[in-house]
Amino acid sequence: MFPERFSNLPAYAFPRLRALLDQYAPGGDVLHMTIGEPKHAFPAWVADVIAEHSAEFNRYPPNEGSPELLQSIATWLQTRYGAAVNPAEQIVALNGTREGLYNAAMALCPETMGGKPPVILIPNPFYQVYMVAALSIGAEPVFAPATAESGFLPDYTALPPEVLERTAIAYLCSPSNPQGAVASRAYWQDLLGLAEKHDFQIFADECYSEIYRDTPPVGGLQMAAEFGADPERVVVFHSLSKRSNLAGLRSGFASGGPRSIAQLKQLRTYSGAPLPLPLQRAATKVWADEAHVIENRALYAEKFQMADEIFAGVSGYNSPEAGFFLWIEVGDGEAAALKLWQDTGVRVLPGAYLSRDVEGENPGKKYVRAALVAPKNEAEQGLIRLRDCLFK
């Protein structure tokens, strides 16, 4: 029988989009700006590393990650954030971040808080796995609006004390999807203070951390060390999907306190699917290389600048700090997405599909999300059509 806790889940964003648009013919050459699937080139030598180690496909790979991969990740965390972690005790390899973001709630959330179901805090809009993770373990998801008024980040400090006292986990995505906002040191200081006071963990989804304009975003491990938080307070999640344009490699990791990572490893022993060793060998080298990341970031910087110029003077445009999405206010996201498709052939995602209604309000309803992952000339065509269709 289908579990009751999943019976009222809305359809996932992309099936909903197909139901909205596919019954109508496109109004021009089709341009996809919906899915955050990077289209820039990944390093050419990745395929060579996989081929070189292809004989290792006949071996069961280490579930938690090879020692070489874990060391490469630890070195990257030290270089990027100044975060000193023990690779054997504080890192676990993942099949991308989604697996970890889901299983971490399974492994680390207590069954009750004060005799009641635990609360898991979720920004709204949000990456949908956060909500399903909460529902899977019988926790109560509490959605905090991440709107223009709150800097497009959730203001968890505004939640009632009775909610915070039952909170076990707070998800934070910085840089945020879909808005491209970055949590500052001051934001982290407030959130860590709140977590220390009410004794909950922060799950920091940092998969967009390497796509930024000028200043590298601060990270959860970095901030926990800087403000003297309990080492178990924060678990961070990273991936090569966006950083290195390797979405298909399925290589990510989680890092946090030794106790948290040990519990994640224990669950993963039973439920995880380890990354094949040839792919781990490639990931080891990719985490150690920054040259391709710098080149990738420069390509996105050009598209950020292009978008700013195309939407200059458009009141609904929000220039992102980081990430690769535009979060554009259009009045009614569904109606705008349908009009854009019928008039121009450009596909964007209604913001309501990334959000939940709370007390009759959906903070994404007025927006559409457009991904800047395509080559610059294609992205430029899509943005010009979008502007001319919806704002002129």
Buried (B, 14 or more C-beta within 10 A) or exposed (E): EEEEEEEEEEEEBEEBBEEBBEEEEBBBEEBBBBBBBBBBEBBEBBEEBBEEBEEBEEEEBBBBBBEBBBBBBBBBBEEBBEBEBEBBBBBBBBBBBBBBBBBBBBBBBEEEBEEEBBBBBBBBBBBBBBBBBBBBBEBBBBBBBBBBEBBBBBBBEEBEEEBBBBBBBBBBBBBBBBBBBBBBEEBBBBBBEBBBEBEBBBBBBBBBBBBBBEEBBBBBBBBBBBBEBEBBBBBBBBBBBBBBBBBEBBBBBBBBBBEBBBBBBEBBEEEBEBBBBBBBBBBBBBBBBBEBBEEBBEBBBEBBEBBEEBBEEBEBBBBBBBBBBBBBBBEBBBBBBBBBBBBBBBBBBBBBBBBBBEEEEBBBBBBBBBBBBBEEEBBBBBBBBBBEBBBE
